[in-house]
Amino acid sequence: MAEFKVSLEIQLSAENPLEAAKLARQWAIEDPMIYVTQNQETGEIDTVDLNEPDEAAVLPTGDSYVPFIVKK
């Protein structure tokens, strides 16, 4: 079994970081979104859209993945 990192990235407006996290949690429960996964052995990054059928849900990102959160 492989190890994966999984993140959910969304952009939203909120008064502060705590409210942003609470709002994101609420959205994630109510409306599944696209998840980003990384295989820890291979480094491969894929996007997973849970609204799609299983056979079409996983898409490799190749070198095109750019995270929302980056240190400037």
N, C-alpha and C positions, 0 to 999 in steps of 0.2 A: 504494500500500500504506500502511495506517495504522500508527501507532505505538501500542503498548499497554503499560501497566504491569500486571503480574500478581502477585497475592499468594496465598499459601496460609495460612489462619489456622486453627490448631487450639489447643485448650487441653489441656495435659498436665502431669503432675507429674514433676519431676526435681530432682536435687541442686543444679544450677547451670545457667547459660545454655548452656555448651558441651554438657552432657549433654542439655539440652532440644533443642538444634538437632540433635544426632546422632539422638535418638529421633524427632524430626519427620521427618528425612530418611529414616529407616528406614520409617516409616509411609507416607510419600508414595510410596515405591517399591513397597511391598507392597500398599497399599490406596488407590487413587486417591480423592481427596476432592473437595469443591467448591472451585473456584478463583474468585477475584474478579478481574475484568479492568476496566481503564479505558481507553477510547479517548482518546488524548492530544489529538486535534483537537476532539472534541465534548464531552469530559468525561463521557460516558455511562458508567455503571458497571453491569456485568452479573455475574451468577453463572453459572458453568459447572459442571455435574455430569457428569463423564466416565463415570459409570455408566449414564447415560440414552442413548437413541438420539440421533443427531445432531440430528434435527428437534425434539427436546424438551429438549436439553441446555442451551441458553442462555436465561436468564431475566433480564429487565431488573429492576433493583432500585428504580428511581425514586428517591424521597427516603428510602427505608426503610433504606438501608445504613448501619450503624454499625460502624466497625472495632473489633476486639478491643483493639488497642493505641492508647491515647490518652494524651497528656501531661496530668497533673493539676496 
